[in-house]
């Protein structure tokens, strides 16, 4: 049946993009969430799914496990796009290493959960900004601070994102990030979280 038959009957919408691995698919994740918001009531929450199972062996796609970096970027690019909850899909199995990495990601999200569930602060009129491979969002945090949360889906090149004007960023959470007064550089297949404040 048509999806619009169920319009108004659900509390949230869960989106996925498979296969997440092979053929440079992770950069498609933002499009999936963007289209879901356009197709459905944007007031309803978007929940997202990250792949932590072995990739099925098919033509042109290797049957391998996702790397920790790939899972990290899957999660963060979906959070940047406005996903309010994450679900990890194990299919029929996963690895101890990936499960330990998921625990790490969950601890990170707990640390910044106030910002993740908040509405984005528009930058140049948009809830997210950046380029084709790397995107970022600006969110209010506790104690009057703000967080810039970004991810780079490229497997090959670092991406430089222009920081929003009117804010000063002074700390990089979780791991060191290269940034100055104007730009932050996100390495390939990586994420960044900067803490800052609005200038008076």
WOSULGI-V276049 format. One record per backbone hydrogen bond with DSSP energy under -1.0 kcal/mol. CO is the residue of the C=O (numbers start at 1). NH is the residue of the N-H. Records with the same first field share a line. If there is no record, write none. Layout:
CO->NH + NH
This chain:
2->5
3->6
4->7
6->9
13->47
15->49
25->28
26->29
28->32
29->33
30->34
31->35
32->36
33->37
34->38
35->39
36->40
41->44
45->13
46->84
47->15
48->87
50->89
58->61
61->58
62->64
64->55
67->71
68->72
69->73
70->74
71->75
72->76
73->77
74->78
75->79
76->80
77->81
78->83
79->82
85->48
87->50
89->52
90->93
95->99
96->100
97->101
98->102
99->103
100->104
101->105
102->106
103->107
104->108
105->109
106->110
107->111
108->112
112->116
113->117
123->126
126->123
129->136
133->153
134->131
135->151
136->129
137->149
138->121
139->147
142->145
145->141
146->196
147->139
148->194
149->137
150->192
151->135
154->189
159->186
161->184
166->199
168->197
171->195
173->175
178->185
182->163
183->180
184->161
186->159
190->152
192->150
193->173
194->148
195->170 + 171
196->146
197->168
